[in-house]
């Protein structure tokens, strides 16, 4: 009963964050607020009517407030406050881009500075677990690879936000899983914050489900990508989680976006131009509904969650679990191709 009560205590912040975010969205969603600029459809869009974007600003604000309250009870270390400030900074960059388009150069520069500070604050000559083995890498050796990987993850999260309910559904599954992992590893503050984020995203999903009444926007996707990167880096370097477990957990987001970019590069297309070449976009273009795509990829995400969670419990089997996850993602790619050939 003690453990059950403790678990309820960890679920409670998720519910409070969900209800608070839900109330704010209900109040603002049908008002023409300057907070939510209109996303006008174009030839590369998957929606057909102007729709507010930037809903992630509400998720970000509620997450910040929840994190500060959690910090009061769990005594944050100074570096945690710095990390949170930089994640908020990523959200601000996205907020500006939602309202007035920033150049790619300016966005990457801002991301590099903010993510660089995050990586510098988290790294502390910690050991890294990979396929059941522990390695100690000096900070100077891993800083740049970690920086590049985090910037990559931030932007991949942004790229995957292109269909009603897609990023919302995947992020709820991922953040809830991370919250449970951190809870099991006796990292209460980190678990609570992650569950608060999950609660805000669950409320957002209520309004983002097809047909979407609002989009997350860059303010939400960049901040979310930053948080996923932070959770990964802290989980690996400070909690001893296997690095490959995060590769599997984030597998769909990373695979779809990376596969698409590599495919566009190989065909000589400009990767900085908007397009409809992502796997999920190709399914929708070929007649699948937004709901069907979210359910299909969501089921795939749940399988990846199971594999990643097994890896957390059975570190020595990481290589085989990763092979299985890769094979499943490969089968999904073949499925997309088969759908295209049938149309």
Secondary structure, 3 states (H helix, E strand, C coil): CHHHHHHHHHHHHHHHHHHHHHHHHHHHCCCCCCCCCEECCCCCCCCCCCEECCCHHHHHHHHHHHHHHHHHHHCCCHHHHHHHHHHHHHHHHHHHHHHCCCCHHHHHHHHHHHHHHHHHHHCCCCEEEECCEEEECCHHHHHHHHHHHHHHHHHHHHHCCCCCCHHHHHHHHHHHHHHHHHHHCCCHHHHHHHHHHHHHHHHHHHHHCCCCCECCHHHHHHHHHHHHHHHHHHHHHCCCCEHHHHHHHCHHHHHHHHHHHHHHHHCCCCCCCCCCCCHHHHHHHCCCCHHHHHHHHHHHHHHHHHHHHHHHHCHHHHHHHHHHHHHHHHHHHHHHHHHHHHC
